[in-house]
Amino acid sequence: MRRMNYRVIILLFVLSSLLGMAAFGECNNCNANGGFTGTVGVEFTFTPIPPLSYNLESDVSASFTIDGFSIGAQTAFDLTGFQSLRIDCSLDLGAFGIGEEILFDPYFSWNDFSLTGQIVGVELGLDLILANIGSVQTPTYSMGAVFSLKSGVIDGFSITALTGFGAVDLVNTLDGVEAPFSHDLLYLYHHLESLSNPAPNWRVTIVPGFYFEEELVRLEVDTHGLIASSTTWLNTSGFAKEIAEFGYRFTEPNLSFLTAVTIDDSFSLSGLDFILDIQIDPVRFTSKTSFAASTPPLPIPIVFDTQGFALSFDFSGVVVTSETDFDYNFMFSQELIGIEATIDPVKFTSLTKFDTSGFAGEWIEAKVTFAGVTLSTAVDFDFTGITRASFGFSLTF
């Protein structure tokens, strides 16, 4: 098994070297500046471990771009030693592109080699993935492939088709977005979530055997104010899921309303969402009402599930965003209040959460940027005390 690990590492090294040589050849015609840019950064994170212990983690990252070729690496260490290493590289050849992602955590666990190309308005893609789906003690390597086809040749209409062999959860290649227009209209909800949680690294899931596992087909229409989409999931058993959206978008005033319907593998209605989004600068208001399948089954197929309201306004450069959620009994569930202020060169962000028990958490972050250098600090705490504290800096050149 150790010999197998060496072979995988050597193969990855060779592929990365080929990408590097190709980029070097592309850069031979660069000028004196070479189109070279880069970013290096370090972040230290302190995390208490009850009752009397703690962990200290350091993340070192670096990324460089040279005229169409980019490479980045992120390494994490804690008090026990090496934790993970992630390497990303890509080469832009105009109509075609090559990319690779390698992950060790701490042993080899993921290698995604991707090819993309555009031909007369049609974008084709192929991801070949080798992953360890076993454990550290007993590694098990399996291969997966994802074929993608995207086209928007007709203005206002687009189609996306994803096919997975040995791979499932294909929606993760679309950043986990199951319903595109719902995702856009619920921007305030997603923005508040991003203030307390780092952006996830979306990946498909590799399963044993190189066989057909999943198909995802998405159609989108956005023309003359009409917004609609249909996303269909198929698997080895046939139809698995369907989400259909239908709505309308006005421009003056900026108002959108949308209905999203979810059908499960038994062709039963399992979800129904109504979304209203209004933007009258500097105010934005979003309402979401959700219905879900009844449990246990009742005479009616779906029942009221949740209700949420989000409001954002800009007051003299200070953006305040709030979200209020209610449960299936229309009782208060949670309240989120986000405050963002920028006074050059300082940016301040705060998120406060309340639930039925009262204060539930606070996330505070501050950044200072000057002459290509960014200093950042963040602290998270709840009623028990500090849950995370971090400090970092980065240099861009």
C-alpha positions in Angstrom: 0.0 0.0 0.0 2.9 2.3 0.8 4.3 1.6 -2.7 0.9 2.6 -4.1 1.0 5.9 -2.3 4.5 6.7 -3.7 3.2 5.9 -7.2 0.2 8.3 -6.8 2.5 11.1 -5.4 4.9 10.6 -8.3 2.0 10.8 -10.8 0.7 13.9 -9.3 4.1 15.5 -9.3 4.6 14.7 -13.0 1.2 16.2 -13.9 1.9 19.3 -11.9 5.4 19.6 -13.6 3.8 19.3 -17.0 1.4 22.1 -16.2 4.2 24.2 -14.9 6.3 23.7 -18.1 3.4 24.6 -20.3 2.8 27.8 -18.3 6.5 28.6 -18.6 6.3 28.2 -22.4 3.2 30.4 -22.4 5.1 33.1 -20.4 8.1 33.3 -22.7 6.5 36.3 -24.4 5.8 38.1 -21.2 7.1 41.6 -20.8 9.5 42.7 -18.0 6.7 42.6 -15.5 5.8 39.2 -16.8 2.1 39.7 -15.8 3.2 38.1 -12.5 0.9 38.5 -9.4 0.8 36.7 -6.2 -0.5 36.5 -2.6 1.0 35.0 0.5 -0.6 34.8 3.8 -0.5 33.3 7.3 -3.4 32.8 9.8 -3.2 31.6 13.4 -6.3 30.3 15.1 -6.9 29.6 18.8 -9.6 27.2 19.7 -10.5 26.4 23.4 -11.1 22.7 24.2 -13.2 22.3 27.4 -12.5 22.1 30.1 -8.9 23.3 30.3 -7.2 22.6 27.0 -6.8 24.4 23.7 -5.6 24.0 20.1 -3.5 26.3 18.0 -3.7 26.0 14.3 -1.7 27.9 11.6 -2.6 28.1 8.0 0.0 29.2 5.4 -1.3 30.0 1.9 0.3 31.2 -1.3 -0.9 31.7 -4.8 0.8 33.0 -7.9 -0.4 33.9 -11.4 1.8 34.1 -14.5 0.1 35.1 -17.7 -2.7 32.5 -17.7 -1.1 30.0 -15.3 -2.0 30.0 -11.7 -0.9 27.9 -8.8 -1.9 28.0 -5.1 -1.1 26.0 -2.0 -2.6 26.0 1.5 -1.0 24.2 4.4 -2.4 23.7 7.9 -0.5 22.7 11.1 -1.7 22.4 14.7 -0.1 21.4 18.0 -0.1 17.7 16.9 1.7 18.5 13.7 0.9 18.5 9.9 -2.8 18.5 9.2 -3.5 19.1 5.5 -2.0 20.4 2.2 -4.1 21.5 -0.7 -2.6 22.4 -4.1 -4.5 24.0 -6.9 -3.2 24.9 -10.3 -4.8 25.9 -13.6 -3.7 26.8 -17.1 -5.8 29.1 -19.4 -5.2 28.4 -23.1 -8.0 30.6 -24.3 -10.8 28.3 -25.5 -9.4 25.5 -23.4 -8.3 25.1 -19.8 -6.6 22.6 -17.6 -6.8 22.4 -13.9 -5.8 20.1 -11.0 -6.5 20.0 -7.3 -4.6 17.8 -4.9 -5.4 17.3 -1.2 -3.5 15.5 1.6 -5.2 15.5 5.0 -2.8 14.4 6.3 -2.4 11.5 3.8 -3.4 11.5 0.1 -7.2 11.8 -0.1 -8.1 13.7 -3.4 -6.9 14.4 -6.9 -9.1 16.2 -9.4 -7.7 16.6 -12.9 -10.1 18.8 -15.1 -10.3 19.7 -18.7 -12.6 22.4 -20.1 -13.2 23.7 -23.6 -15.6 26.0 -25.4 -16.8 25.3 -29.0 -19.3 27.7 -30.7 -21.0 28.7 -27.4 -21.0 25.2 -25.9 -18.8 24.6 -22.8 -17.6 21.0 -22.3 -15.9 19.7 -19.2 -14.4 16.6 -17.8 -13.2 15.9 -14.3 -11.2 12.8 -13.5 -11.1 12.2 -9.7 -9.0 9.8 -7.7 -10.1 9.7 -4.0 -9.4 7.8 -0.9 -12.9 6.7 0.3 -11.5 4.5 3.1 -9.8 5.6 6.3 -6.3 6.6 7.3 -5.8 3.1 8.7 -7.3 1.3 5.7 -7.0 3.4 2.5 -9.4 2.5 -0.3 -8.9 4.3 -3.6 -11.7 4.8 -6.1 -12.0 6.6 -9.4 -14.8 8.9 -10.5 -15.6 11.1 -13.5 -17.9 14.0 -14.1 -18.9 15.1 -17.6 -20.4 18.5 -18.0 -22.1 20.4 -20.8 -23.3 24.0 -20.6 -24.8 26.1 -23.3 -26.4 29.5 -23.5 -26.4 30.0 -27.3 -29.9 31.3 -27.3 -30.1 34.6 -25.4 -32.1 34.2 -22.1 -32.0 30.4 -22.3 -29.4 28.0 -20.9 -28.9 24.3 -20.3 -26.6 22.5 -18.0 -26.1 18.7 -18.0 -23.9 16.8 -15.6 -23.2 13.1 -15.7 -21.4 11.2 -12.9 -19.6 7.9 -13.1 -18.5 6.7 -9.7 -19.6 10.1 -8.4 -22.7 11.5 -6.8 -23.8 14.9 -5.3 -23.1 16.5 -8.7 -24.9 19.7 -7.6 -21.7 20.5 -5.7 -20.0 21.3 -9.0 -22.6 24.1 -9.2 -21.6 25.4 -5.7 -24.4 23.4 -4.1 -27.1 25.6 -5.7 -30.1 23.4 -6.3 -32.4 26.2 -7.5 -30.6 29.1 -9.2 -33.2 31.8 -9.0 -34.1 31.0 -5.4 -30.5 31.3 -4.5 -30.2 34.7 -6.2 -33.3 36.1 -4.5 -32.2 34.8 -1.1 -28.9 36.6 -1.3 -29.5 38.3 2.2 -29.9 34.9 3.8 -26.7 33.5 2.2 -24.8 36.7 3.0 -25.6 36.5 6.7 -24.5 32.9 6.8 -21.2 33.7 5.2 -20.4 36.2 8.0 -20.2 33.3 10.5 -19.1 30.3 8.3 -16.2 30.1 5.8 -17.1 29.4 2.2 -17.4 25.6 1.8 -15.2 23.8 -0.6 -17.8 22.0 -2.7 -16.9 18.5 -3.9 -18.7 15.6 -5.4 -18.8 12.4 -3.5 -16.8 9.4 -4.9 -18.4 6.0 -4.4 -17.0 2.5 -5.1 -17.0 1.3 -8.7 -16.7 3.2 -11.9 -20.3 3.0 -13.0 -23.1 5.5 -13.9 -24.4 6.9 -10.7 -26.1 10.2 -11.3 -27.4 12.7 -13.9 -28.4 16.3 -13.4 -30.1 18.4 -16.1 -30.9 22.0 -15.6 -32.9 24.4 -17.9 -33.0 28.1 -17.2 -35.1 30.9 -18.7 -34.5 34.6 -18.0 -36.0 36.8 -20.6 -38.5 39.8 -20.7 -38.9 39.6 -16.9 -39.7 35.9 -16.8 -37.5 33.7 -14.6 -38.0 30.0 -14.6 -35.8 26.9 -14.2 -36.1 23.1 -14.0 -33.5 20.9 -12.3 -33.9 17.2 -12.6 -31.9 14.5 -10.8 -31.7 10.9 -12.2 -29.8 7.9 -10.7 -29.5 4.2 -11.3 -33.1 3.7 -10.2 -34.5 6.4 -12.6 -36.1 9.6 -11.5 -34.8 10.9 -8.2 -35.8 14.5 -7.7 -37.1 17.6 -9.5 -37.1 21.3 -8.5 -39.1 23.7 -10.7 -39.1 27.5 -10.3 -41.4 30.0 -11.9 -41.5 33.7 -11.3 -41.3 37.2 -12.6 -38.9 40.1 -12.2 -39.8 43.8 -12.5 -37.3 46.5 -13.0 -39.0 49.7 -11.7 -39.4 49.2 -8.8 -36.9 46.3 -8.5 -39.4 43.6 -7.4 -39.2 39.8 -7.9 -41.5 37.0 -6.9 -40.9 33.3 -7.3 -42.5 29.9 -6.6 -40.3 26.8 -6.2 -41.7 23.3 -6.2 -39.9 20.2 -5.2 -41.0 16.7 -6.3 -39.4 13.6 -4.7 -38.6 10.2 -6.2 -42.2 9.0 -5.6 -43.5 11.8 -7.8 -45.0 13.4 -4.7 -44.9 17.1 -3.7 -42.3 17.4 -1.0 -41.6 21.1 -0.9 -43.1 24.4 -1.8 -41.4 27.8 -1.4 -42.7 31.3 -2.0 -40.1 34.1 -2.3 -40.7 37.8 -2.5 -37.7 40.2 -3.0 -38.0 44.0 -3.2 -35.1 46.4 -3.7 -35.6 50.2 -3.4 -32.1 51.6 -2.7 -30.8 51.7 -0.1 -33.3 49.1 1.3 -33.7 45.5 0.3 -36.4 43.2 1.8 -36.8 39.5 1.2 -39.6 37.1 2.4 -39.5 33.4 2.2 -42.4 31.1 3.1 -41.8 27.3 3.0 -44.1 24.3 3.0 -42.9 20.7 3.5 -44.3 17.2 3.2 -46.4 16.2 6.2 -45.0 13.7 8.7 -46.8 11.4 9.4 -48.8 11.5 6.2 -51.9 13.7 6.5 -54.9 14.2 4.2 -53.1 17.2 2.7 -49.7 16.6 1.0 -47.8 19.5 2.5 -48.0 21.7 5.6 -46.6 25.0 6.7 -42.9 24.6 7.6 -41.0 27.9 8.1 -41.3 31.6 7.5 -38.4 34.1 7.3 -37.9 37.8 6.7 -34.7 39.5 5.8 -34.1 43.2 5.7 -31.0 45.2 4.7 -30.3 48.9 4.5 -27.3 51.2 4.0 -27.1 54.1 6.4 -24.2 56.5 5.7 -21.9 53.6 4.6 -22.9 51.3 7.4 -24.9 48.2 6.1 -27.2 46.6 8.5 -28.8 43.3 7.6 -31.3 41.3 9.8 -33.0 38.0 9.4 -36.0 36.8 11.5 -37.1 33.2 11.3 -40.3 31.4 12.6 -40.8 27.7 12.9 -43.8 25.5 11.8 -45.9 26.8 14.7 -45.1 30.3 13.6 -43.2 30.8 16.8 -39.9 32.7 16.9 -37.0 30.5 15.9 -33.9 32.8 15.5 -32.8 36.3 14.8 -29.6 37.3 13.0 -28.2 40.9 12.9 -25.2 41.7 10.7 -23.4 45.1 10.7 -20.8 45.9 8.1 -18.9 49.2 8.0 -16.0 50.3 5.9 -13.9 53.4 6.8 -10.8 53.1 4.6 -8.6 51.3 5.2 -10.6 49.5 7.9 -13.5 47.1 7.4 -15.5 45.9 10.3 -18.0 43.0 10.3 -20.2 41.8 13.2 -22.9 39.1 13.3 -25.1 38.5 16.4 -27.4 35.6 16.8 -30.4 35.1 19.1 -32.6 32.0 19.5 -35.4 30.9 21.8 -33.0 30.8 24.7 -31.7 34.3 24.2 -28.2 35.3 23.1 -26.7 32.4 21.0 -23.5 33.7 19.5 -21.4 36.6 18.2 -18.9 36.7 15.3 -16.6 39.8 14.9 -14.0 40.4 12.3 -11.9 43.4 11.4 -9.5 44.0 8.5 -7.0 46.7 7.7 -5.6 47.0 4.1 -2.7 49.3 3.1 0.0 49.1 0.4 -0.9 45.5 -0.6 -0.9 44.3 3.0 -4.0 43.0 4.8 -4.2 42.5 8.5 -7.2 40.6 9.9 -8.4 39.5 13.2 -11.6 37.6 14.2 -13.2 36.4 17.4 -16.2 34.2 18.0 -18.0 33.7 21.3 -21.2 32.6 22.9 -22.6 32.7 26.5 -19.8 30.2 27.5 -17.0 32.4 26.4 -14.6 32.6 23.4 -15.0 29.7 20.9 -12.5 30.8 18.4 -9.9 33.6 18.0 -7.7 34.2 14.9 -5.1 36.7 13.6 -3.6 36.8 10.2 -1.9 38.8 7.5 -1.5 38.6 3.7 0.6 40.3 1.2 -0.5 40.9 -2.4 2.0 41.9 -5.1 
